[in-house]
Amino acid sequence: MFKPFQTVAVLGAGVMGSQIAAHLANVGLTVHLLDIASPTGSKNDLVESAWKKALKLSPPILFTEKVARRITLGNFDEHLDRLRQADWIIEAVVEDLQIKQQLMECLESIIQPETIVSTNTSGIPIRWIAKGRSESFRKRFLGTHFFNPPRYLKLLELIPTQDTDAAVLDRVKWFGERYLGKGIVIAKDTPNFIANRIGIFVTLLGVKAWAEQGYSIEEIDTLTGTLIGRPKSATFRTADLVGLDTLIAVADHLYQAVPNDEHREIFQIPDVLRKMVANGMLGAKTKQGFYKKQQRQILSINPKTFAYEAAQPLNLGELDAIAALPLRDRIRALYASSGRAGDFFRQTTLEMLNYSAHRVPEIADDPQDIDLAMRWGFGWDMGPFELWDVLGVETVLADMQAAEMSVPAWVKQSFYPSVTAEEEKAVWKNAEAALLEMGDGVLLYEFRSKGNTLSNKVLEGFAAALSILETSDYKGLVIGNKSDHFSGGANLAEMGMIAQSGDWNAIATLISNFQELLQRIHYFPKPIVAAIQGRVLGGGCELVMACPKIVAAAETYIGLVEVGVGLIPGAGGLMRMASRAAERAATETPSHVLPFLRTAFETIAIARVSSSAVEAQALGFLPYDARILISGEHRLEVAKAEVLHLDRIGYVPPPQNNSIFVLGQAGRAALEQIAYVYEQGGFASAYDRYLASRLAFVLTGGELTAPALVSEDYLLQLERESFVPLLRQEKTQARMMHLLKTKKPLRN
């Protein structure tokens, strides 16, 4: 057990330094962010300007705006004395060895003898930076290479030197995993460490196929993106985001730094790429690189004319059948396919696997560390050696031999020996949901519908799960799944089909049953815990709000987004938001309740989705006793432990809430005035304003002329009575159809 860090200093407020500081503040640390003093004006002008720029980044770097209060800005001329308070100092200044060494010399004369110092460099050997420092300093020094953006990318490469104390490395690893939610990989002090060494190689394979082999940008991005389990930014969109000048600088550095690399020539940049940079085509930062957006059209550069042109039809054969397969089958099918698509994938995959094999033990002792680095740092679903196993070790070796590729002697068998594991026992299941045993008397209800939507089969499964739980010895239930996103909400396709048929009674029954189900969950006599992550939208949000206990990944994006499809929440979401607004107020007087109700109203009216679980608490979607995990990968286990804890102490469901304070007609008028201002300001359409009026109607208690106490059933009835008439509206149906066809909202 190690002592956690409490105060951290980040030196350098550039793109990475500011974001590292933000993530440290997100997890509750006191952070000092320092940079060089401004030569004119206030000495803090440079650091303040850099921090303001960082706060405008999208996606946001802070869980909530209040997190910024944990960060104190300063400069090297006036505030280095603050470093005496720091438990950990992270250097993220300009990539200049002399500057870094001078800074380390300065630090050694200031900091406490137990303070740990690390560098976030990605291109300079770690050992060089601490050269000349005392043995005590070198023992407390290492590389901590965060990946951009550090809030969202899981990988943290730790790079010890020969002098780094093992206990120091272990403490940073422990803290990084437990407090920062990072996936830790121990890398060797080699050029660009693990992930970037492999990543730049793979990127340049794509660039050279474009420059030399006649594949188009769109073809290569199709074959290196989601089709093979990698981010949709694929090769060229990723390169544009990184910056083509940065790509060239990294490749040039690597070419000089790895003279014994058997694949060294890959780092020789094609002339066409250098010409692009010379012409100011740097990528996203100059709004033109491999891609350029022009009048809502995405164009790509022609390597012969340097003109930006519309994409030509892909010449890759029929990929639809392959794309429909599960990932592992998709990989095998693409590797085995004939034609240009298969040729490209086979060749680049063989080269990538061969290169990765040659990097063991140079950059990492364990091939699994390379896999983890690529998954956590680059968002790959499978690392190189996992991919190799899927294709078959012997198959790949034979193909490498046929291609006259040298293979390291250590590669002989499967990298991941198969382990027979018992599948979780299914107590009940249908085509889109399952009730599983987690062990120790706890059940897991898992939806498996497309997008984890709350389809009819999922809702039927909920009813079955609760009946089984109620009539058995099981202790409680976890609601969750292992996918990236908890739930996309109601199944609009199913609801749209019923609406098209005109069976409004069926819709009314569906809404009533959904409300009853969520009320049953809320007041169930055994503990039910929701384990959530990623997107939690619409009906999924209402489901979570109904659960008495919640475990949430910090990266949870939750919201009542029904207005986007021309509806209002109809399964208790408005009832619970009205209740929480009144509960959060100091007293049950209109002037105290209205500010909280106004926040709820505006949040729902603009279909706002939280940018984190922490913000979801402030918006009222999550209670303040929700358990928030910086790393959500253990959410199901934590939720199970929560069920067992509640059972052990004698779980008692929440008391019936039959006295919700609502504001009546005056409150409704105040909320409708807000909607009017939104419309007049051009921020909302006339139909948006109409939908907002229906929200206000329910949130304030309907036709009540004065503030009053009402029951949950009263507000649920208002929800039902408002929902079905909206679904009958042509503009609502148009919004639903547009979202289903384009996956984009229509604000008609």
VEXROKE-582001 format. One record per residue (C-alpha): residue in three letters; x, y, z. Coordinates in steps of 0.05 Angstrom, whole numbers, padded with zeros to 5 digits, always signed. Example, Ala and Ser with C-alpha at 12.3 -4.5 7.8 and 13.67 -1.06 7.14 Angstrom:
BEGIN
ALA+00246-00090+00156 SER+00273-00021+00143 
//
This chain:
BEGIN
MET+00000+00000+00000 PHE+00028+00067-00021 LYS+00013+00137+00001 PRO-00028+00172-00053 PHE-00005+00238-00083 GLN-00044+00299-00060 THR-00008+00358-00091 VAL+00021+00354-00161 ALA+00057+00407-00203 VAL+00057+00406-00279 LEU+00112+00446-00312 GLY+00092+00471-00380 ALA+00022+00494-00399 GLY+00023+00473-00472 VAL-00028+00426-00502 MET-00006+00366-00462 GLY+00014+00401-00398 SER-00053+00436-00391 GLN-00092+00372-00405 ILE-00050+00331-00356 ALA-00062+00383-00303 ALA-00137+00381-00318 HIS-00141+00306-00311 LEU-00103+00308-00245 ALA-00153+00360-00220 ASN-00211+00317-00246 VAL-00191+00262-00197 GLY-00188+00310-00138 LEU-00115+00330-00134 THR-00089+00400-00118 VAL-00051+00421-00180 HIS+00000+00476-00195 LEU+00007+00491-00269 LEU+00069+00533-00284 ASP+00101+00559-00347 ILE+00154+00611-00366 ALA+00142+00682-00346 SER+00114+00729-00398 PRO+00165+00782-00421 THR+00111+00835-00423 GLY+00051+00851-00380 SER+00035+00805-00323 LYS+00085+00748-00315 ASN+00026+00700-00314 ASP+00000+00722-00382 LEU+00029+00663-00420 VAL+00004+00609-00372 GLU-00065+00643-00367 SER-00071+00648-00443 ALA-00051+00574-00451 TRP-00101+00552-00398 LYS-00158+00592-00430 LYS-00142+00560-00496 ALA-00142+00491-00465 LEU-00211+00503-00433 LYS-00239+00513-00503 LEU-00217+00444-00527 SER-00269+00394-00549 PRO-00284+00345-00520 PRO-00278+00382-00454 ILE-00217+00368-00411 LEU-00253+00379-00344 PHE-00308+00338-00312 THR-00343+00404-00292 GLU-00323+00477-00294 LYS-00315+00476-00218 VAL-00257+00428-00224 ALA-00215+00486-00250 ARG-00214+00514-00180 ARG-00165+00459-00160 ILE-00113+00487-00208 THR-00068+00545-00190 LEU-00031+00579-00246 GLY+00039+00607-00239 ASN+00105+00622-00273 PHE+00177+00599-00265 ASP+00202+00668-00244 GLU+00156+00679-00184 HIS+00126+00612-00163 LEU+00178+00557-00164 ASP+00175+00558-00088 ARG+00107+00525-00093 LEU+00142+00462-00117 ARG+00164+00449-00045 GLN+00091+00430-00032 ALA+00088+00379-00088 ASP+00089+00304-00079 TRP+00098+00293-00154 ILE+00124+00340-00208 ILE+00110+00327-00282 GLU+00154+00363-00332 ALA+00119+00377-00399 VAL+00160+00435-00427 VAL+00185+00443-00499 GLU+00221+00382-00529 ASP+00291+00411-00520 LEU+00342+00370-00482 GLN+00382+00429-00456 ILE+00321+00465-00430 LYS+00296+00402-00395 GLN+00364+00389-00364 GLN+00368+00460-00338 LEU+00299+00454-00308 MET+00319+00389-00273 GLU+00379+00424-00244 CYS+00335+00479-00218 LEU+00285+00430-00188 GLU+00338+00392-00150 SER+00355+00454-00111 ILE+00282+00467-00092 ILE+00240+00405-00082 GLN+00234+00360-00021 PRO+00279+00298-00018 GLU+00220+00251-00026 THR+00186+00286-00084 ILE+00179+00245-00148 VAL+00197+00278-00214 SER+00176+00253-00282 THR+00179+00276-00354 ASN+00124+00270-00407 THR+00174+00272-00464 SER+00159+00228-00523 GLY+00222+00237-00564 ILE+00282+00248-00517 PRO+00314+00190-00480 ILE+00292+00193-00407 ARG+00361+00179-00380 TRP+00390+00239-00416 ILE+00343+00288-00382 ALA+00367+00269-00312 LYS+00440+00267-00332 GLY+00484+00303-00282 ARG+00434+00300-00225 SER+00449+00268-00158 GLU+00437+00194-00145 SER+00379+00212-00099 PHE+00345+00253-00154 ARG+00356+00199-00207 LYS+00324+00147-00161 ARG+00260+00189-00159 PHE+00260+00205-00234 LEU+00224+00168-00291 GLY+00184+00179-00354 THR+00107+00184-00349 HIS+00083+00188-00421 PHE+00009+00208-00424 PHE-00030+00201-00488 ASN-00070+00258-00518 PRO-00123+00272-00495 PRO-00102+00247-00426 ARG-00173+00250-00398 TYR-00199+00202-00450 LEU-00142+00157-00472 LYS-00127+00102-00423 LEU-00053+00090-00436 LEU+00001+00115-00390 GLU+00071+00090-00408 LEU+00119+00088-00350 ILE+00192+00090-00370 PRO+00241+00077-00314 THR+00315+00089-00323 GLN+00369+00042-00295 ASP+00372+00088-00234 THR+00297+00092-00220 ASP+00280+00061-00152 ALA+00233+00002-00159 ALA+00189+00029-00103 VAL+00181+00095-00140 LEU+00160+00059-00203 ASP+00111+00016-00164 ARG+00081+00076-00129 VAL+00069+00114-00194 LYS+00040+00052-00226 TRP-00007+00040-00167 PHE-00029+00112-00166 GLY-00038+00115-00242 GLU-00083+00054-00241 ARG-00123+00067-00179 TYR-00131+00143-00179 LEU-00121+00164-00251 GLY-00158+00105-00282 LYS-00100+00090-00328 GLY-00077+00027-00362 ILE-00004+00023-00345 VAL+00049-00007-00390 ILE+00122-00008-00370 ALA+00163+00013-00431 LYS+00237+00013-00443 ASP+00276+00077-00454 THR+00277+00069-00530 PRO+00257+00120-00584 ASN+00182+00136-00580 PHE+00173+00079-00529 ILE+00119+00028-00547 ALA+00054+00054-00575 ASN+00082+00111-00617 ARG+00138+00066-00645 ILE+00087+00016-00671 GLY+00035+00069-00687 ILE+00080+00112-00731 PHE+00103+00050-00769 VAL+00031+00030-00783 THR+00013+00101-00804 LEU+00070+00105-00853 LEU+00050+00038-00883 GLY-00015+00071-00903 VAL+00018+00135-00927 LYS+00066+00096-00972 ALA+00010+00053-01000 TRP-00024+00119-01020 ALA+00039+00151-01048 GLU+00068+00091-01083 GLN+00016+00036-01094 GLY-00044+00073-01122 TYR-00092+00064-01064 SER-00135+00125-01050 ILE-00140+00160-00984 GLU-00213+00137-00976 GLU-00195+00065-00993 ILE-00140+00062-00942 ASP-00182+00095-00888 THR-00237+00044-00903 LEU-00188-00013-00894 THR-00154+00014-00832 GLY-00214+00038-00792 THR-00274+00007-00759 LEU-00275-00050-00810 ILE-00214-00080-00775 GLY-00231-00057-00704 ARG-00194+00009-00703 PRO-00220+00081-00694 LYS-00261+00111-00750 SER-00207+00164-00759 ALA-00165+00107-00788 THR-00099+00129-00820 PHE-00107+00196-00854 ARG-00158+00230-00809 THR-00114+00211-00751 ALA-00053+00240-00786 ASP-00091+00304-00799 LEU-00108+00309-00725 VAL-00036+00296-00704 GLY-00009+00346-00754 LEU+00031+00327-00816 ASP+00090+00369-00793 THR+00090+00331-00728 LEU+00086+00265-00766 ILE+00147+00283-00807 ALA+00186+00307-00746 VAL+00172+00241-00710 ALA+00191+00199-00770 ASP+00254+00239-00784 HIS+00274+00231-00711 LEU+00261+00157-00712 TYR+00302+00147-00776 GLN+00362+00178-00741 ALA+00350+00145-00674 VAL+00342+00072-00696 PRO+00401+00056-00741 ASN+00395-00018-00727 ASP+00320-00023-00741 GLU+00312-00074-00796 HIS+00251-00035-00822 ARG+00285+00032-00817 GLU+00270+00054-00888 ILE+00196+00059-00873 PHE+00212+00123-00835 GLN+00237+00156-00899 ILE+00180+00205-00912 PRO+00152+00206-00984 ASP+00167+00270-01022 VAL+00093+00284-01032 LEU+00083+00290-00957 ARG+00141+00339-00949 LYS+00112+00381-01006 MET+00045+00383-00972 VAL+00076+00410-00909 ALA+00117+00461-00949 ASN+00052+00485-00979 GLY+00020+00495-00911 MET-00022+00432-00913 LEU-00010+00412-00841 GLY-00076+00378-00825 ALA-00131+00399-00777 LYS-00094+00459-00750 THR-00092+00492-00819 LYS-00159+00461-00840 GLN-00126+00424-00897 GLY-00082+00363-00898 PHE-00101+00297-00928 TYR-00173+00320-00922 LYS-00205+00388-00930 LYS-00277+00408-00915 GLN-00306+00454-00967 GLN-00379+00475-00967 ARG-00400+00416-00924 GLN-00364+00367-00971 ILE-00304+00327-00949 LEU-00250+00329-01003 SER-00183+00293-01005 ILE-00118+00313-01037 ASN-00095+00287-01104 PRO-00021+00268-01096 LYS-00006+00286-01169 THR-00041+00353-01175 PHE-00044+00374-01102 ALA-00116+00394-01114 TYR-00172+00374-01066 GLU-00223+00330-01101 ALA-00287+00293-01084 ALA-00278+00221-01066 GLN-00280+00171-01123 PRO-00319+00105-01117 LEU-00280+00054-01077 ASN-00247+00000-01118 LEU-00245-00052-01063 GLY-00295-00103-01085 GLU-00355-00125-01044 LEU-00341-00110-00970 ASP-00412-00109-00944 ALA-00414-00184-00929 ILE-00348-00180-00893 ALA-00368-00117-00854 ALA-00430-00153-00828 LEU-00388-00207-00794 PRO-00365-00206-00721 LEU-00296-00175-00715 ARG-00254-00238-00711 ASP-00290-00270-00770 ARG-00285-00203-00807 ILE-00209-00202-00797 ARG-00201-00273-00822 ALA-00246-00262-00882 LEU-00211-00198-00903 TYR-00143-00230-00896 ALA-00165-00288-00940 SER-00201-00247-00992 SER-00175-00235-01062 GLY-00171-00169-01098 ARG-00143-00101-01077 ALA-00176-00100-01008 GLY-00148-00167-00987 ASP-00080-00152-01018 PHE-00074-00087-00979 PHE-00096-00117-00913 ARG-00052-00179-00920 GLN+00010-00141-00938 THR+00004-00086-00886 THR-00017-00136-00832 LEU+00043-00181-00846 GLU+00090-00122-00844 MET+00059-00095-00780 LEU+00061-00163-00745 ASN+00132-00175-00768 TYR+00154-00107-00743 SER+00120-00117-00676 ALA+00154-00185-00667 HIS+00222-00154-00680 ARG+00210-00101-00626 VAL+00209-00155-00571 PRO+00250-00148-00527 GLU+00276-00082-00554 ILE+00217-00038-00532 ALA+00180-00087-00486 ASP+00195-00155-00457 ASP+00125-00181-00464 PRO+00085-00180-00529 GLN+00022-00170-00488 ASP+00049-00102-00466 ILE+00052-00081-00540 ASP-00020-00105-00548 LEU-00043-00065-00488 ALA-00006-00003-00510 MET-00040-00004-00579 ARG-00109-00018-00550 TRP-00104+00035-00496 GLY-00064+00087-00534 PHE-00092+00081-00604 GLY-00161+00053-00591 TRP-00149-00013-00627 ASP-00197-00070-00610 MET-00140-00119-00618 GLY-00066-00110-00611 PRO-00016-00139-00661 PHE-00006-00205-00626 GLU-00080-00214-00611 LEU-00091-00204-00685 TRP-00037-00254-00701 ASP-00071-00306-00658 VAL-00137-00294-00692 LEU-00107-00304-00761 GLY-00069-00366-00737 VAL+00004-00365-00716 GLU+00024-00419-00766 THR-00015-00386-00823 VAL+00020-00319-00812 LEU+00089-00351-00804 ALA+00080-00388-00870 ASP+00058-00324-00905 MET+00118-00287-00876 GLN+00164-00342-00900 ALA+00133-00338-00970 ALA+00144-00263-00969 GLU+00217-00274-00949 MET+00208-00237-00883 SER+00256-00254-00827 VAL+00221-00278-00763 PRO+00251-00273-00693 ALA+00267-00341-00664 TRP+00223-00330-00603 VAL+00159-00332-00645 LYS+00137-00404-00643 GLN+00068-00412-00615 SER+00004-00377-00594 PHE+00015-00312-00557 TYR-00048-00323-00516 PRO-00056-00396-00497 SER-00129-00412-00496 VAL-00159-00417-00427 THR-00224-00454-00418 ALA-00268-00408-00377 GLU-00337-00423-00352 GLU-00388-00376-00383 GLU-00432-00338-00335 LYS-00492-00382-00321 ALA-00555-00357-00355 VAL-00616-00360-00310 TRP-00660-00332-00365 LYS-00650-00303-00434 ASN-00683-00283-00499 ALA-00656-00257-00565 GLU-00639-00188-00537 ALA-00627-00196-00462 ALA-00602-00245-00410 LEU-00604-00254-00335 LEU-00537-00282-00312 GLU-00508-00306-00247 MET-00450-00264-00222 GLY-00437-00309-00162 ASP-00449-00299-00088 GLY-00523-00295-00100 VAL-00522-00234-00145 LEU-00555-00231-00214 LEU-00536-00189-00274 TYR-00588-00165-00323 GLU-00553-00150-00389 PHE-00586-00122-00452 ARG-00559-00146-00518 SER-00603-00108-00567 LYS-00574-00065-00622 GLY-00547-00002-00589 ASN-00570-00031-00523 THR-00638+00001-00537 LEU-00696-00014-00491 SER-00734-00056-00541 ASN-00797-00096-00526 LYS-00755-00158-00514 VAL-00710-00121-00466 LEU-00770-00094-00427 GLU-00801-00164-00426 GLY-00735-00189-00398 PHE-00736-00138-00343 ALA-00804-00162-00319 ALA-00780-00234-00320 ALA-00716-00216-00283 LEU-00753-00180-00227 SER-00802-00238-00220 ILE-00744-00288-00214 LEU-00709-00243-00164 GLU-00772-00234-00123 THR-00788-00308-00117 SER-00717-00335-00105 ASP-00661-00332-00055 TYR-00618-00286-00098 LYS-00594-00225-00059 GLY-00600-00171-00110 LEU-00590-00148-00182 VAL-00539-00110-00223 ILE-00564-00077-00287 GLY-00507-00067-00336 ASN-00468-00093-00395 LYS-00397-00098-00421 SER-00404-00054-00482 ASP-00378+00017-00490 HIS-00446+00049-00480 PHE-00500+00031-00429 SER-00562+00047-00470 GLY-00585+00088-00530 GLY-00655+00094-00500 ALA-00721+00071-00528 ASN-00724+00031-00593 LEU-00748+00086-00640 ALA-00757+00037-00698 GLU-00807-00004-00657 MET-00843+00057-00632 GLY-00845+00088-00701 MET-00876+00026-00731 ILE-00932+00028-00679 ALA-00942+00102-00692 GLN-00946+00090-00767 SER-01000+00038-00755 GLY-01041+00088-00715 ASP-01049+00041-00655 TRP-01046+00096-00602 ASN-01075+00051-00549 ALA-01015+00005-00557 ILE-00969+00065-00548 ALA-01006+00086-00485 THR-01002+00016-00458 LEU-00927+00012-00474 ILE-00914+00078-00436 SER-00956+00057-00377 ASN-00921-00011-00373 PHE-00853+00023-00377 GLN-00871+00071-00320 GLU-00896+00013-00277 LEU-00832-00026-00291 LEU-00787+00031-00269 GLN-00829+00044-00207 ARG-00823-00030-00191 ILE-00748-00025-00197 HIS-00745+00037-00153 TYR-00785+00006-00097 PHE-00762-00066-00104 PRO-00750-00100-00037 LYS-00681-00125-00056 PRO-00622-00081-00076 ILE-00617-00063-00150 VAL-00555-00026-00174 ALA-00544+00003-00243 ALA-00473-00001-00271 ILE-00467+00051-00326 GLN-00418+00078-00375 GLY-00414+00117-00440 ARG-00479+00141-00470 VAL-00541+00134-00426 LEU-00597+00168-00465 GLY-00672+00179-00462 GLY-00707+00118-00433 GLY-00639+00091-00412 CYS-00630+00154-00370 GLU-00700+00145-00340 LEU-00683+00073-00323 VAL-00619+00094-00287 MET-00656+00150-00250 ALA-00705+00098-00224 CYS-00650+00053-00196 PRO-00639+00065-00121 LYS-00563+00057-00126 ILE-00516+00074-00183 VAL-00444+00058-00200 ALA-00420+00102-00258 ALA-00357+00107-00298 ALA-00331+00178-00297 GLU-00338+00179-00372 THR-00414+00173-00371 TYR-00454+00217-00418 ILE-00526+00217-00394 GLY-00586+00258-00413 LEU-00661+00261-00427 VAL-00657+00275-00502 GLU-00729+00261-00523 VAL-00741+00332-00547 GLY-00693+00316-00604 VAL-00744+00267-00632 GLY-00804+00311-00617 LEU-00824+00279-00551 ILE-00816+00291-00477 PRO-00793+00240-00425 GLY-00852+00193-00410 ALA-00826+00141-00362 GLY-00815+00180-00298 GLY-00758+00224-00320 LEU-00796+00288-00311 MET-00828+00265-00246 ARG-00759+00250-00217 MET-00728+00315-00242 ALA-00785+00355-00210 SER-00776+00316-00146 ARG-00701+00326-00144 ALA-00707+00401-00158 ALA-00752+00408-00097 GLU-00707+00365-00054 ARG-00645+00405-00072 ALA-00677+00472-00053 ALA-00665+00500+00016 THR-00740+00504+00031 GLU-00805+00487-00004 THR-00818+00558-00026 PRO-00824+00577-00100 SER-00765+00625-00100 HIS-00719+00571-00073 VAL-00745+00515-00117 LEU-00749+00554-00183 PRO-00674+00559-00196 PHE-00666+00484-00190 LEU-00728+00471-00232 ARG-00703+00521-00284 THR-00638+00482-00290 ALA-00676+00417-00300 PHE-00723+00449-00351 GLU-00667+00481-00393 THR-00626+00416-00390 ILE-00683+00375-00418 ALA-00709+00428-00466 ILE-00642+00432-00503 ALA-00631+00356-00497 ARG-00567+00369-00459 VAL-00523+00308-00445 SER-00473+00310-00388 SER-00400+00311-00406 SER-00383+00267-00347 ALA-00415+00230-00289 VAL-00394+00287-00243 GLU-00431+00337-00286 ALA-00491+00289-00288 GLN-00496+00298-00212 ALA-00498+00373-00219 LEU-00551+00368-00273 GLY-00595+00323-00231 PHE-00589+00259-00272 LEU-00548+00223-00220 PRO-00556+00229-00144 TYR-00497+00255-00103 ASP-00488+00186-00071 ALA-00474+00153-00138 ARG-00408+00116-00137 ILE-00364+00146-00192 LEU-00305+00106-00217 ILE-00248+00140-00254 SER-00238+00076-00293 GLY-00304+00044-00310 GLU-00277-00024-00330 HIS-00291-00052-00260 ARG-00361-00023-00255 LEU-00397-00091-00255 GLU-00353-00118-00199 VAL-00362-00055-00158 ALA-00437-00057-00170 LYS-00439-00129-00147 ALA-00401-00110-00084 GLU-00451-00054-00073 VAL-00509-00104-00077 LEU-00475-00150-00027 HIS-00461-00092+00020 LEU-00533-00068+00018 ASP-00558-00139+00030 ARG-00510-00148+00088 ILE-00532-00086+00125 GLY-00606-00101+00114 TYR-00631-00066+00051 VAL-00693-00023+00057 PRO-00722+00007-00007 PRO-00735+00083-00012 PRO-00798+00108+00023 GLN-00858+00123-00021 ASN-00856+00195-00045 ASN-00926+00223-00048 SER-00911+00295-00032 ILE-00872+00327-00088 PHE-00872+00402-00085 VAL-00891+00433-00153 LEU-00898+00506-00172 GLY-00963+00508-00210 GLN-00984+00561-00260 ALA-00935+00615-00239 GLY-00877+00568-00244 ARG-00901+00545-00312 ALA-00904+00617-00337 ALA-00832+00628-00315 LEU-00808+00567-00352 GLU-00848+00584-00415 GLN-00816+00653-00415 ILE-00748+00620-00419 ALA-00772+00580-00480 TYR-00798+00644-00512 VAL-00730+00678-00504 TYR-00696+00617-00535 GLU-00742+00622-00595 GLN-00734+00696-00603 GLY-00659+00689-00599 GLY-00658+00639-00656 PHE-00636+00582-00610 ALA-00701+00543-00617 SER-00754+00531-00669 ALA-00828+00544-00658 TYR-00837+00469-00649 ASP-00780+00466-00598 ARG-00817+00520-00560 TYR-00882+00480-00563 LEU-00846+00419-00536 ALA-00815+00461-00481 SER-00885+00484-00461 ARG-00905+00411-00452 LEU-00844+00400-00409 ALA-00863+00460-00366 PHE-00934+00435-00361 VAL-00912+00369-00330 LEU-00855+00395-00287 THR-00899+00447-00253 GLY-00959+00402-00240 GLY-01005+00412-00300 GLU-01066+00456-00290 LEU-01052+00472-00217 THR-01062+00546-00206 ALA-01017+00549-00144 PRO-00958+00512-00113 ALA-00979+00445-00085 LEU-00956+00377-00061 VAL-00971+00321-00110 SER-00958+00247-00114 GLU-00912+00210-00162 ASP-00973+00178-00195 TYR-01001+00247-00209 LEU-00939+00269-00247 LEU-00933+00202-00282 GLN-01004+00210-00308 LEU-00985+00279-00335 GLU-00927+00248-00371 ARG-00971+00195-00403 GLU-01024+00245-00423 SER-00972+00289-00457 PHE-00931+00235-00491 VAL-00982+00201-00537 PRO-01010+00266-00567 LEU-00939+00288-00584 LEU-00925+00222-00619 ARG-00985+00236-00664 GLN-00955+00302-00688 GLU-00928+00302-00759 LYS-00866+00341-00738 THR-00850+00290-00684 GLN-00856+00233-00733 ALA-00812+00271-00782 ARG-00759+00280-00727 MET-00761+00206-00711 MET-00755+00183-00783 HIS-00699+00232-00797 LEU-00659+00207-00737 LEU-00669+00135-00757 LYS-00646+00149-00829 THR-00589+00197-00817 LYS-00571+00187-00743 LYS-00574+00263-00738 PRO-00628+00305-00703 LEU-00677+00347-00742 ARG-00698+00413-00711 ASN-00760+00427-00752 
//
